Amino acid sequence: MFRVTIRGAFEELGEDDREALRSAVDSFQVGFTEAGTFTCDQSLSAFTFRCQVPAEPDDGEREAAEGAIAALAAHGYPHRILRVGVTDMRDIKIRRKGGRRNPRGAGGT
């Protein structure tokens, strides 16, 4: 699984697109989904788009970025991409809080 963050700018939004985005801006959920989620401010100048892209065994960052860009395009808002960041979740290691614990308790015997 990849998590992709795209930073971009809206370009030449029509009035219908502006109204739809303005009415939704307060209800945007910040999170990674396969359809992607937007965050932006009321000015609708810049946005952050977060997308979760399934990973095939041989997929790399390029494939993940392409998948996220396709998800962004599917929303239909005219935009310009400024930066793309990709995190391969297969490489993330979970560290448990508190480290290893002795299953027998504090005494160890």
C-alpha positions in Angstrom: 0.0 0.0 0.0 1.2 3.5 -0.9 0.2 6.8 0.6 0.6 9.7 -1.8 0.3 13.4 -0.9 -0.1 15.8 -3.8 0.2 19.5 -3.3 -1.3 21.6 -6.0 -3.1 24.7 -7.1 -6.6 25.0 -8.5 -6.7 26.6 -11.9 -9.6 28.4 -13.6 -12.3 26.9 -11.5 -15.8 27.5 -12.8 -18.4 29.0 -10.5 -20.1 25.6 -10.0 -16.8 24.0 -9.0 -16.0 26.9 -6.6 -19.4 26.6 -4.9 -19.1 22.9 -4.6 -15.6 23.2 -3.0 -16.5 26.0 -0.7 -19.6 24.2 0.6 -17.5 21.1 1.2 -14.3 22.7 2.6 -15.5 22.6 6.2 -16.5 19.0 5.9 -13.4 17.6 4.3 -11.9 14.7 6.1 -8.2 14.5 6.4 -7.1 11.0 5.6 -5.9 8.6 2.9 -8.6 6.9 0.9 -8.5 5.2 -2.5 -10.7 7.9 -4.0 -8.6 10.6 -2.4 -9.4 13.5 -0.1 -8.9 17.2 -0.5 -7.9 19.8 2.1 -7.9 23.5 1.1 -8.8 26.9 2.5 -11.7 29.1 1.6 -9.6 31.0 -1.0 -9.4 27.8 -3.1 -6.0 28.7 -4.3 -3.9 25.7 -3.1 -4.9 22.2 -2.0 -3.5 19.0 -0.6 -4.8 15.8 -2.0 -4.2 12.5 0.0 -4.7 9.2 -1.7 -4.1 5.6 -0.8 -2.9 3.4 -3.7 -2.9 -0.4 -3.5 0.6 -1.9 -4.2 1.3 -4.8 -6.4 4.6 -6.7 -5.5 6.6 -5.0 -8.2 5.1 -1.5 -7.9 7.2 1.4 -7.0 6.8 5.1 -6.3 6.2 5.9 -10.0 3.2 3.6 -10.2 1.9 4.9 -7.0 2.2 8.5 -8.1 0.5 7.7 -11.4 -2.4 6.1 -9.6 -2.8 9.0 -7.2 -2.7 11.5 -10.1 -5.4 9.5 -11.9 -7.6 9.6 -8.7 -7.0 13.4 -8.5 -8.0 13.8 -12.2 -11.2 11.8 -11.6 -12.4 14.6 -9.3 -12.5 16.8 -12.4 -11.2 20.0 -10.9 -8.7 21.9 -13.1 -5.4 22.0 -11.3 -1.6 22.2 -11.5 0.5 19.8 -9.5 3.3 21.4 -7.5 4.7 18.5 -5.5 4.1 14.7 -5.1 5.2 12.8 -2.0 5.0 9.0 -1.9 5.3 6.7 1.2 5.6 3.0 0.7 3.7 1.6 3.6 5.4 -1.8 3.1 8.6 -0.2 4.4 7.0 1.2 7.6 7.8 -0.6 10.8 5.5 -0.3 13.8 7.2 0.4 17.1 5.2 -0.6 20.1 5.0 1.9 22.9 7.2 0.9 25.8 9.3 -1.6 23.8 9.5 -5.2 24.8 7.8 -6.3 27.9 8.6 -9.2 30.1 5.6 -11.5 29.9 6.2 -12.7 33.5 6.1 -9.2 35.0 8.7 -7.0 36.5 10.6 -9.7 38.4 11.6 -11.8 35.4 11.5 -15.2 37.2 
